[in-house]
Amino acid sequence: MRMVIDATAAVRQQAGVGRFARGVLAGLAATDRQNHYSLVTTGRARISLAPDAVPDRSRWLRLPISERVARIA
């Protein structure tokens, strides 16, 4: 199965929703070996994630819009 996850909070927010999003990604990385993930972000990353904290079959997609425009949309 292919899934899309908005990972903007995971790479831009240190606490709160960002920490939760990183926990979800780490949990998927530890348990899921079948599904394919597209991790979508907007803006520039402020936090870098370790390779083992992201599911194996994932790819990053950076939308060419600002975080503010994405939030409004």
Helices and strands as residue ranges (DSSP letters): E 2-6, H 8-12, H 17-31, E 36-42, G 51-53, E 58-63, H 67-72
